[in-house]
Amino acid sequence: MNKFFFLLTALVTLSFTSAAQQVNHEKCAFDHYYQEQMNDPAQKEALIATEKLIQSKIAEMKMQDNKTAATVVTIPVVFHIIYASAQDNISLSQIEDGLRILNEDFRRQNADTSQTRAIFKPVAADFEIEFALAKKDPQGNCTDGITRTQSIESLSGDEGSKIIKWNRNNYLNIWVTRNVSNTLPSNPQGYTLGYSFFPRNNSLVSGDGVILRHDQLGTIGTAAGNPGRTLTHEVGHYLALHHPFEGSCTGSGGLNPVGNVGGSTSGDYCADTPPVFEDNMGCTPINSCNSDNPDLPDQIENYMDYTNCQNMFTADQKARARAVINSNALRANLVSQSNLIATGVVNPPACTPTALLESPKNVVCVNEVVQFNDISEDGIPSTWSWTFPGGTPSSSTAENPTVTYANPGKYDVSLTVSNSAGSNSTTLTQYINVKSSSNPFFNLTWVESFESGSIPGVVSIIDNDQNPFKPFSGAGSHLSNSLVLEKVNTISAGDIDEIITPAIATAGGSNLNLYFDYAFAAQSNDNSDELEVFVSRDCGDTWIRRRFYNSSRLRTAPNTTANFVPNGPSQWTTETLNFDAYIQNDPILIKFVFNNGGGNNFYIDNIRFGQGTDVSLAEFGTADLKLYPNPSNGQLTIKMSDLLDHQLNLEIVDLGGRLVYNQSLQTKSSSLETQLDLELSTGVYLINIKGDRTNFSEKLIIE
């Protein structure tokens, strides 16, 4: 089929009906970049030469099959983590999990090989190719095979995001970003999961390797709930594999420069992958082409299609990949013994580890179990020494200990790691913020205007880029002080910063309202800064979004590239949110989240929570969402009141961010009640209800 699949391992286009979702995917930008290179005479010549070289090497290897046994080879790998904020800076464990899946898939050691249908098991292949993190960098220094660079390039995920490039002849470069560029202008709502370049016998492509979103790497951390096969698919392209649907049913007219080879009617040059009319998304068996002999069904199991039931490569695909790694003009140097020694995969050096630590959750409740993880880099630690002031235990020698805290407050955490090469230490100051879960600091009322010039200990400031909210004297909404989140050139774009209130009791209250003042100026019209306000009923375990302020509504002053400081009351605005829906026996927490989109300074001041009224502007979108029963078997009722919108859209997404349900909602009054009968798998979902002046999210549990 003569079409380009512009999203290299996952451009997802969503189009919806009014009652339920209908998803149309375009999943691979590989073909887009391949076609782009074929339009360049020099690149086209190189690609044609590469394909002829692969075919020649395959023929040569077939002649040697009876003389030389196949051997398992190893490719050195480096992951370049390009992160905009701490959430993008994924853990070593997640990277290792992604590498585990890659190795299992290429060795056919994946747990789901049993799902390969009997008709295709005879051609399912172990590539005898493995992947290992490099232990020496290009200068011969110690490395753990991971680089970490903070940059807003993580938000674009294109060739400009490949900030660090290790020699393509020595390493498989894998860039991991928050986003990957959408290459299909006609589908602005689509997104890409990753892409790779085809091998060629020259160096015309400087960004040789794989780029993919961090939520597609592995199956844990930010990729929890995903199958983790994006990297497998992209490394397939890196080793000269095409999509099985290339050329549609005839195998002609696609992107293949040499034409059909070896009797295959499929455009991917592999006779044992039946031709496919177009990309498959579902796992329902289908036979979309009848041009092959024998006439076989689509191989929906193949890693190079787009389904979620991928579990195999074929023998002909293996032959292509082995031809690539056996060709000196292509990727043979990667697997050479001399290169494995140079990159430290063989005889790795002894390296002193660099101490790093993390906790999946650093705002916790009194007596809540807190998990700490060693994420040290460079060398592999053999011993660990942790200290937890205020915690129980107060110290530990475990690799990944757990701790509880009996009293509210902010606590430091220290880690020293050692091995035979040396030791290294780190301390994170006030890293753990402990909130009271049963004895709140404040009963019904809390007021903070930051006039002391410091941040009270009961307020948690969560920082992701060393540019946190901080006290500011000289501009307040009603007195002289406030909190400011400063612009720091462009490094903070994409960063997320948070303010979390102390625990506040609501039991017995009525007409409870949150008031706060803020001031903000953008630097240009295309800045995309956002403010969100959340509430937690369970001491921060789950958060419910109460209000969303997009970039245009957030601005209280004209655009300026100079250092913005509000010059008077006219550049401040006051917001009011009603919290009567959150009156309960346990205290609540309130969280302000600022998503930096490249704008100027943001100020917040005069935060008030309590009963009664306050001098303020009319509330924007004061509707409250009620959802019951929750947990649910799929039958539930949604109620909203005090609506300012008559046209709303309801979406349900799973924890992987995939849309599973979509529906339009209409009302002629200020209230709405609707019943849903959902056919969803057991699990946790997020319901989003949006309108011009409404934006709410609520967690839904399906049992």
Secondary structure, 3 states (H helix, E strand, C coil): CCCCCCCCCCCEEEEECCCCEEEEECCCCHHHHHHHHHCCHHHHHHHHHHHHHHHHHHHHHHHHCCCCCCCCEEEEEEEEEEECCHHHCCCHHHHHHHHHHHHHHHCCCCHHHHHCCCCCHHHECCCCEEEEECCECCCCCECCCEEEEECHHHHCCCHHHCCCCCCCCCCEEEEEECCCCCCCCCCCCCCCCEEECCCCCCCCCCCCCEEEEHHHCCCCHHHCCCCCCHHHHHHHHHCCCCCCCCCCCCCCCCCCCCCCCCCCCCCCCCCCCCCCCCCCCCCCCCCCCCCCCCCCCCCCCECCCCCCCCCECEHHHHHHHHHHHCCCCCCHHHHCHHHHHHCCCCCCCCCCEECCEECCCCEEECCCCEECEECCEECCCCEEEEECCCEECCEECCCCCEEEECCCEEEEEEEEEEECCEEEEEEEEEEEEEECCCCCCEECCEEECCCCCCCCCCCEEECCCCCCCEEEECCCCCCCEEEEECCCCCCCCCCEEEEECCCEECCCCCCEEEEEEEEECCCCCCCCCEEEEEEECCCCCCCEEEEEECHHHHCCCCCCCCCCCCCCHHHCEEEEEECHHHCCCCCEEEEEEEECCCCCCEEEEEEEEEECCCCCCCCCCCCEEEEECCCECCEEEEEEECCCCCEEEEEEEECCCCEEEEEEEECCCCCEEEEEECCCCCEEEEEEEEECCEEEEEEEEEC
